[in-house]
Amino acid sequence: MLQEIVIKANANESLKPLVEVAIRNQLKALQHGINRTKERIAEFEKRAEMSSAEFEKKLEAEKIEETLETIDWNMELAALRLLEGQYQSLSEAKID
């Protein structure tokens, strides 16, 4: 879905470079969050000796007991998907 944002400001300097820097900084922050989330997911996978894909299948089939650990793992997977989606959307943004 194509979205357009118009920014108007009463400023003497050009806003385009400022917005570009803000986007780059946000992309860096998102990438940091993605990396940290992947590290946490890898820790869950190591402790459980299974991949996240296998974990999700077993969780969906109710073959894994719901514990604080499994809830945390599932939340990390959801967070990763959210962060990656935000990163993808922002990285594709074009400023005219």
C-alpha distances in whole Angstrom, upper triangle without the diagonal:
4,6,10,13,16,19,23,26,30,31,33,31,28,25,23,25,25,21,21,24,22,19,22,24,21,20,24,24,21,23,26,25,24,27,29,27,28,31,32,30,33,36,35,35,38,40,39,39,36,32,30,28,32,32,29,30,34,32,30,34,35,38,37,39,36,38,37,36,34,32,32,31,28,27,27,25,22,22,22,18,17,18,17,13,14,16,13,10,13,15,12,12,14,16,18
4,7,10,13,17,20,23,27,27,30,28,24,22,20,22,22,19,19,22,20,18,20,22,20,19,23,24,21,23,26,26,25,28,30,28,29,33,33,32,35,37,37,37,40,42,41,42,39,35,32,31,35,35,32,34,37,35,34,37,39,41,40,42,39,41,39,39,37,35,34,33,31,29,29,27,24,24,23,21,19,20,18,15,15,16,14,10,12,14,11,10,11,13,14
4,7,10,13,17,20,23,24,27,25,22,19,17,20,20,16,17,20,18,16,19,21,18,18,22,22,20,23,26,25,24,28,29,28,29,33,33,32,35,37,37,37,40,42,42,42,39,36,33,32,36,36,33,35,38,36,35,38,39,42,41,42,39,40,39,38,37,34,33,33,31,29,28,27,24,23,23,21,19,19,19,15,14,16,14,10,11,14,11,9,11,12,13
4,7,10,13,17,20,21,23,22,19,16,15,18,18,14,15,19,17,15,18,20,18,19,23,23,21,24,27,26,26,29,31,30,31,35,35,35,37,40,39,40,43,45,44,45,42,39,36,36,39,39,36,38,41,39,38,41,43,45,44,45,42,43,41,41,39,37,36,36,33,31,31,30,27,26,26,24,21,21,21,18,16,17,16,13,13,15,13,10,10,10,11
4,6,10,13,17,18,20,19,16,13,13,16,15,12,14,17,15,14,17,19,17,18,21,22,21,23,26,25,26,29,30,30,31,34,35,35,37,40,40,40,43,45,45,46,43,40,37,37,40,40,37,39,42,40,39,43,44,46,45,45,42,43,41,41,39,37,36,36,34,31,31,30,27,26,26,24,21,21,21,19,16,18,17,14,13,15,14,10,11,10,11
4,7,10,13,15,17,17,14,11,11,15,14,12,14,17,16,15,19,20,19,20,23,24,23,26,28,28,29,32,33,33,35,37,38,38,41,43,43,44,46,48,48,49,47,43,40,40,44,43,41,43,46,44,43,46,47,50,48,49,46,46,44,44,43,40,39,39,37,34,34,34,31,29,29,28,25,24,25,22,20,21,21,17,16,18,17,13,12,10,10
4,7,10,11,14,14,11,9,10,13,12,10,13,15,14,14,17,18,18,20,22,23,23,25,27,27,28,31,32,32,34,37,37,38,40,42,43,44,46,48,48,49,47,44,41,41,45,44,42,44,47,45,44,48,48,51,49,49,46,46,44,44,43,40,39,39,38,35,34,34,31,29,30,29,25,25,25,23,20,21,22,18,16,19,18,14,14,11,12
4,7,9,12,12,11,9,11,14,13,12,15,17,16,17,20,21,21,23,25,25,26,29,30,30,32,35,36,36,38,40,41,41,44,46,46,47,50,51,52,53,51,48,45,45,49,48,45,48,51,48,47,51,52,54,52,53,49,49,47,47,46,43,42,42,41,38,37,38,35,33,33,32,29,28,29,27,24,25,25,22,20,22,22,18,17,14,14
4,6,9,10,10,8,11,14,12,12,16,17,16,18,21,21,21,24,26,26,27,29,31,31,33,35,36,36,39,41,41,42,45,46,47,48,51,52,53,54,52,49,46,47,50,49,47,50,52,50,49,53,54,56,54,54,51,50,48,48,47,45,43,43,42,39,38,39,36,34,34,34,31,29,31,29,26,26,27,24,22,24,24,20,19,16,16
4,7,9,10,10,13,15,14,15,18,19,18,21,23,23,24,27,28,28,30,32,33,34,36,38,39,40,42,44,44,45,48,49,50,52,54,55,56,57,55,52,49,50,54,53,51,53,56,53,53,57,57,59,57,57,54,53,51,51,51,48,46,47,46,42,42,42,40,37,38,37,34,33,34,33,29,30,31,28,25,27,27,24,22,19,18
4,6,7,8,11,13,12,13,16,17,17,19,21,22,23,25,27,27,29,31,32,33,35,37,37,39,41,42,43,45,47,48,49,51,53,54,55,56,55,52,49,50,53,52,50,53,56,53,53,57,57,59,57,57,54,53,50,50,50,48,45,46,45,42,41,42,40,37,37,37,34,32,33,32,29,29,30,28,25,26,27,23,22,18,18
4,7,9,12,13,12,15,17,18,18,21,22,23,24,27,28,28,30,32,33,35,36,38,39,40,42,44,45,47,48,50,51,53,54,56,57,58,57,53,51,52,56,55,53,56,58,56,56,60,60,62,60,60,57,56,53,53,53,50,48,49,48,45,43,44,42,39,39,39,36,34,35,34,31,31,32,30,26,28,28,25,23,19,18
4,6,9,9,9,12,14,14,15,18,19,20,21,23,25,26,27,29,30,32,33,35,36,38,39,41,42,44,45,47,48,50,51,53,54,55,54,50,48,49,53,52,50,53,56,54,54,57,58,59,57,58,55,54,51,50,50,48,46,46,46,42,41,42,40,37,37,37,34,32,33,32,28,28,29,27,24,24,25,22,20,16,16
4,6,7,8,9,11,12,14,15,17,18,20,21,23,24,25,27,29,30,31,33,35,36,37,39,41,42,43,45,47,48,49,51,52,53,51,48,46,47,50,50,48,51,53,51,51,55,56,57,55,56,53,52,49,49,49,46,44,44,43,41,39,39,38,35,35,34,32,29,30,29,26,25,26,24,21,21,22,18,16,13,12
4,6,5,6,9,10,10,12,14,15,16,18,20,21,22,24,26,27,28,30,32,33,34,36,37,39,40,42,43,44,46,48,49,50,48,45,42,43,47,46,44,47,50,48,48,51,52,54,52,52,49,49,46,45,45,43,41,41,40,37,36,36,34,31,31,31,28,26,27,26,22,22,23,21,18,19,19,16,14,11,11
4,5,5,6,9,10,11,12,14,15,16,18,20,21,22,24,26,27,29,30,31,33,35,36,37,39,41,42,43,45,47,48,48,46,43,41,41,45,44,43,45,48,46,46,50,51,52,50,51,48,48,45,45,44,42,40,40,39,36,34,35,33,30,30,29,27,25,25,24,21,20,21,18,15,16,16,13,11,7,8
4,5,5,6,9,10,11,12,14,15,17,18,20,21,23,24,26,27,29,30,31,33,35,36,37,39,41,42,43,45,46,47,45,42,40,41,45,44,43,45,48,46,46,50,51,52,50,51,48,47,45,44,44,42,39,39,38,36,34,34,33,30,29,29,27,24,25,24,21,20,21,19,16,16,17,14,13,10,11
4,5,5,6,9,10,11,12,14,15,16,18,20,21,23,24,26,27,28,30,32,33,34,36,38,39,40,42,44,45,46,44,41,39,40,44,43,41,44,47,45,45,49,49,51,48,49,46,45,42,42,42,40,37,37,37,34,32,33,31,28,28,28,25,23,24,23,20,19,20,19,15,16,17,15,14,11,13
4,5,5,6,9,10,10,12,14,15,16,18,20,21,22,24,26,27,28,30,31,32,34,36,37,38,40,42,43,44,42,39,36,37,41,40,38,41,44,42,42,46,46,48,46,46,44,43,40,40,39,37,35,35,34,31,30,30,28,25,25,25,22,20,21,20,17,16,17,15,12,13,14,11,11,8,11
4,5,5,6,9,10,11,12,14,15,16,18,20,21,23,24,26,27,29,30,31,33,35,36,37,39,41,42,42,41,37,35,36,40,39,38,40,43,41,41,45,46,47,45,46,43,43,40,39,39,37,35,34,34,31,29,29,28,25,24,24,22,19,20,19,16,15,16,14,11,11,12,10,9,8,11
4,5,5,6,9,10,11,12,14,15,17,18,20,21,23,24,26,27,29,30,31,33,35,36,37,39,41,41,40,37,35,36,40,39,37,41,43,41,41,45,46,47,45,45,43,42,39,38,38,36,33,33,33,30,28,29,28,25,24,24,22,19,20,20,17,15,17,16,12,12,15,13,13,11,14
4,5,5,6,9,10,11,12,14,15,16,18,20,21,22,24,26,27,28,30,32,33,34,36,38,39,40,38,35,33,34,38,37,35,39,41,39,39,43,43,45,42,43,40,39,36,36,36,33,31,31,31,28,26,27,25,22,22,22,20,17,18,18,14,13,16,15,11,12,14,12,13,12,15
4,5,5,6,9,10,10,12,14,15,16,18,20,21,22,24,26,26,28,30,31,32,34,36,37,38,36,33,30,32,35,34,33,36,38,36,37,40,41,42,40,41,38,38,35,34,34,32,29,29,29,26,24,24,23,20,19,19,17,14,15,15,11,10,12,11,7,8,11,9,10,10,14
4,5,5,6,9,10,10,12,14,15,16,18,20,21,23,24,26,27,29,30,31,33,35,36,36,35,32,30,31,35,34,33,36,38,37,37,41,41,42,40,41,39,38,35,34,34,32,30,29,29,26,24,24,24,21,19,20,18,15,15,16,13,10,13,13,9,9,12,11,12,12,16
4,5,5,6,9,10,11,12,14,15,17,18,20,21,23,24,26,27,29,30,32,34,35,36,34,32,29,31,34,33,32,36,38,36,37,40,41,42,39,40,37,36,33,32,32,31,28,28,28,25,23,24,23,19,19,20,18,14,15,16,13,11,14,14,11,11,15,14,15,15,19
4,5,5,6,8,10,10,12,14,15,16,18,20,21,22,24,26,27,28,30,32,33,34,32,29,27,28,32,31,29,33,35,33,33,37,37,39,36,37,34,33,31,30,30,28,25,25,25,22,20,21,19,16,16,17,14,11,12,13,10,9,12,12,8,10,13,12,15,15,19
4,5,5,6,9,10,10,12,14,15,16,18,20,21,22,24,26,26,28,30,31,32,30,27,25,26,30,29,28,31,33,32,32,36,36,37,35,36,34,33,31,29,29,27,25,24,24,21,19,19,19,16,14,15,13,10,10,11,9,6,9,10,7,7,11,11,14,15,19
4,5,5,6,9,10,11,12,14,15,17,19,20,21,23,25,26,27,29,30,31,30,27,25,27,30,29,28,32,34,32,33,37,37,38,35,36,34,33,30,29,29,27,24,24,24,22,19,20,20,16,15,16,15,11,12,14,12,9,12,14,11,10,14,15,17,18,21
4,5,5,6,9,10,11,12,14,15,17,18,20,21,23,24,26,27,29,30,29,26,24,26,29,28,27,30,32,30,31,35,35,36,33,34,31,30,27,26,26,25,22,21,22,19,17,18,18,14,13,15,13,10,12,14,11,9,13,14,12,12,16,16,19,20,23
4,5,5,6,9,10,10,12,14,15,16,18,20,21,22,24,26,27,28,26,23,21,23,26,25,24,27,29,27,28,32,32,33,31,31,29,28,26,24,24,22,20,19,19,17,14,15,14,11,10,12,10,6,8,10,8,6,10,11,10,10,14,15,18,19,23
4,5,5,6,9,10,10,12,14,15,16,19,20,21,22,25,26,26,25,22,20,22,25,24,24,27,29,28,28,32,32,33,31,32,29,29,26,24,24,23,20,19,20,18,15,15,15,12,10,12,12,8,8,11,10,7,10,13,11,11,14,16,19,20,24
4,5,5,6,9,10,11,12,14,15,17,19,20,21,23,25,25,24,22,20,23,25,24,24,28,29,28,29,32,32,33,30,31,29,27,25,23,23,22,19,18,19,17,14,15,16,13,11,14,13,10,11,14,13,11,14,16,15,14,18,19,22,23,27
4,5,5,6,8,10,11,12,14,15,17,18,20,21,23,24,23,20,18,20,23,22,21,25,26,25,26,29,29,30,27,28,25,24,22,20,20,19,16,15,16,14,11,12,13,9,8,11,10,7,9,12,11,10,13,15,14,15,18,19,23,24,28
4,6,5,6,9,10,10,12,14,15,16,18,20,21,22,20,17,15,17,20,19,19,22,24,23,24,27,28,28,26,27,25,24,22,20,19,19,16,14,15,13,10,10,11,8,6,9,9,6,7,10,10,9,12,14,14,14,17,19,22,24,28
4,5,5,6,9,10,11,13,15,15,16,19,20,20,20,17,16,18,21,20,20,23,25,24,26,29,29,29,26,27,26,25,22,20,20,20,17,15,16,15,12,12,14,11,9,12,13,10,10,14,14,12,15,17,17,16,20,21,24,26,30
4,5,5,6,9,10,11,13,14,15,17,19,20,19,17,16,19,21,19,20,23,24,23,25,28,28,28,25,26,24,22,19,17,18,18,14,13,15,13,10,12,14,11,9,13,14,11,12,16,15,14,17,20,19,19,22,24,27,29,33
4,5,5,6,9,10,11,12,14,16,17,18,17,15,13,15,18,16,16,20,21,19,21,24,24,24,22,23,20,19,17,15,15,14,11,10,11,10,6,8,10,7,6,10,11,9,10,14,14,14,16,18,19,19,22,24,27,29,33
4,5,5,6,9,10,10,12,14,15,16,15,12,11,13,16,15,15,19,20,19,21,24,24,24,21,23,21,20,19,16,16,16,13,11,12,12,8,9,11,10,7,11,13,11,11,14,15,14,16,19,20,19,22,24,28,30,34
4,5,5,6,9,10,11,13,14,15,15,13,12,16,18,16,17,21,21,21,23,26,25,25,22,23,22,20,18,15,16,17,13,11,14,14,10,11,14,12,11,14,16,14,14,18,19,17,20,23,23,22,25,27,30,33,36
4,5,5,7,9,10,11,13,14,14,13,11,15,16,14,16,19,19,18,21,23,23,22,19,20,18,17,14,12,12,13,10,8,11,11,7,10,12,11,10,14,15,14,15,18,19,19,21,23,24,24,27,29,32,34,38
4,5,5,6,9,10,11,12,11,9,8,11,13,11,12,16,16,15,18,20,20,19,17,18,17,16,14,11,11,12,9,7,9,10,7,7,11,10,9,12,14,14,14,17,19,18,20,23,24,24,26,28,32,34,38
4,5,5,6,9,10,10,10,8,9,12,13,12,14,17,17,17,20,22,22,21,18,20,19,18,17,13,13,15,13,10,12,14,10,11,14,14,12,15,17,16,16,20,21,20,22,25,26,25,28,30,33,36,40
4,5,5,6,9,10,11,11,11,14,15,13,15,18,18,18,21,23,22,21,18,19,18,16,15,11,12,14,12,9,13,14,11,12,16,15,14,17,19,19,19,22,24,23,25,28,28,28,31,33,36,38,42
4,5,5,6,8,8,9,8,12,12,10,12,15,14,14,17,19,18,17,14,15,14,13,12,8,9,11,9,7,10,12,10,11,14,14,14,16,19,19,19,22,23,23,25,28,29,29,31,33,37,39,43
4,6,5,6,5,5,6,10,10,8,11,14,13,14,17,18,18,16,14,16,16,15,15,11,11,14,12,9,11,14,12,11,15,16,14,17,20,19,19,22,24,24,25,28,29,29,31,34,37,40,43
4,6,5,7,8,10,13,13,12,15,17,16,17,20,21,21,19,16,18,18,17,17,13,13,16,14,12,15,17,15,15,19,19,17,20,23,22,22,25,27,26,28,31,32,31,34,36,39,42,46
4,6,8,10,11,15,14,12,15,17,16,16,20,20,19,17,14,15,16,14,14,10,11,14,13,11,14,16,15,16,19,20,19,21,24,24,24,27,29,28,30,33,33,33,36,38,42,44,48
4,5,8,9,12,10,9,12,14,12,13,16,17,16,14,11,13,13,13,14,10,10,13,13,10,13,16,15,15,18,19,19,21,23,24,24,26,29,28,30,32,34,34,36,38,42,44,48
4,7,10,12,10,10,13,14,13,15,18,18,18,15,13,16,17,16,17,14,13,17,16,13,15,18,17,16,20,21,20,22,25,25,24,27,29,29,30,33,34,34,36,39,42,45,48
4,7,8,6,7,10,11,10,12,15,15,16,13,12,15,16,16,17,14,12,16,15,12,13,17,15,14,17,19,18,19,22,23,22,24,27,27,27,30,32,32,33,36,40,42,46
4,5,5,6,9,10,11,12,14,15,16,15,13,16,17,17,18,15,13,15,15,11,12,15,13,11,15,17,15,16,19,20,19,21,24,23,24,27,28,28,30,33,36,39,42
4,5,5,6,9,10,10,12,14,15,14,13,15,15,16,16,13,11,13,12,8,9,12,10,8,11,13,12,13,16,17,16,18,21,21,21,24,26,26,27,30,34,37,40
4,5,5,6,9,10,11,12,14,14,13,16,16,18,19,16,13,15,15,11,11,14,13,10,12,15,13,13,17,18,17,18,21,22,21,24,26,26,27,30,34,37,40
4,5,5,6,8,10,11,12,11,11,14,15,17,18,15,13,15,16,12,12,15,15,12,15,18,16,17,20,21,20,22,25,25,25,28,30,30,31,34,37,40,44
4,5,5,6,8,10,10,9,8,11,11,13,14,12,9,11,12,9,9,12,12,10,13,16,15,16,19,20,20,21,24,25,25,27,30,30,31,34,37,40,44
4,5,5,6,8,10,10,9,12,12,14,15,13,10,11,12,10,8,11,12,9,11,14,14,13,16,19,18,19,22,23,23,25,28,28,29,32,35,38,42
4,5,5,6,9,9,9,13,13,16,18,16,12,14,16,13,11,15,16,13,14,18,17,16,20,22,21,22,25,26,26,28,30,31,31,34,38,41,44
4,5,5,6,5,6,9,11,13,16,14,11,13,15,13,12,15,16,14,16,19,19,19,22,24,24,25,27,29,29,31,33,33,35,37,41,44,47
4,5,5,6,5,8,8,11,13,12,8,10,13,11,9,13,14,13,14,17,18,17,20,22,22,23,26,27,27,29,31,32,33,36,39,42,45
4,5,8,8,11,11,14,16,15,12,12,15,13,11,14,16,14,14,18,18,17,20,22,22,22,25,27,27,28,31,32,33,35,39,41,45
4,5,8,10,12,15,18,17,14,15,18,16,14,17,19,17,18,21,22,21,23,26,26,26,29,31,30,32,35,35,36,38,42,45,48
4,5,7,8,12,15,15,12,13,16,15,13,17,19,17,18,21,22,22,24,27,27,27,30,32,32,33,36,37,38,40,44,46,50
4,7,9,12,16,15,12,14,17,15,14,18,19,18,20,23,23,23,26,28,28,29,31,33,33,35,37,38,39,41,45,48,51
4,6,9,12,11,8,11,14,12,12,15,17,16,18,20,21,22,24,26,26,27,30,31,32,34,36,37,38,40,44,47,50
4,6,10,10,8,10,13,13,12,15,17,17,19,21,22,23,25,27,28,29,31,32,33,35,37,38,40,42,45,48,51
4,7,8,6,7,10,11,10,12,15,15,16,18,20,21,22,24,26,27,28,30,31,33,34,36,37,39,43,45,49
4,5,5,6,8,10,11,12,14,15,16,18,20,21,23,24,26,27,29,30,32,33,34,36,38,39,43,45,49
4,6,5,6,9,10,10,12,14,15,16,18,20,21,22,24,26,27,28,30,31,32,34,36,37,41,43,47
4,5,5,6,9,10,11,12,14,15,17,19,20,21,22,24,26,27,29,30,31,32,35,36,40,42,46
4,5,5,6,8,10,11,12,14,15,17,18,20,21,23,24,26,27,29,30,31,33,35,39,41,45
4,5,5,6,9,10,11,12,14,16,16,18,20,21,22,24,26,27,28,30,32,33,37,39,43
4,5,5,6,9,10,10,12,14,15,16,18,20,21,22,24,26,27,28,30,32,35,37,41
4,5,5,6,9,10,11,13,14,15,17,19,20,21,23,24,26,27,29,31,34,37,40
4,5,5,6,9,10,11,13,14,15,17,19,20,21,23,25,26,27,29,33,35,39
4,5,5,6,9,10,10,12,14,15,16,18,20,21,22,24,26,27,31,33,37
4,5,5,6,9,10,10,12,14,15,16,18,20,21,22,24,26,30,32,35
4,5,5,6,9,10,11,12,14,15,16,18,20,21,23,25,28,31,35
4,5,5,6,9,10,11,12,14,15,17,18,20,21,23,27,29,33
4,5,5,6,8,10,11,12,14,15,16,18,20,21,25,27,31
4,5,5,6,8,10,10,12,14,15,16,18,20,24,26,30
4,6,5,6,9,10,10,12,14,15,17,19,22,25,28
4,6,5,6,9,10,11,12,14,16,17,21,23,26
4,5,5,6,9,10,11,12,14,16,19,21,25
4,5,5,6,9,10,10,12,14,18,21,24
4,5,5,6,9,10,11,13,16,19,23
4,5,5,6,8,10,11,15,17,20
4,6,5,6,9,10,14,16,20
4,6,5,6,9,12,15,19
4,6,5,7,10,13,16
4,5,5,9,11,15
4,6,8,11,15
4,6,10,13
4,7,10
4,6
4
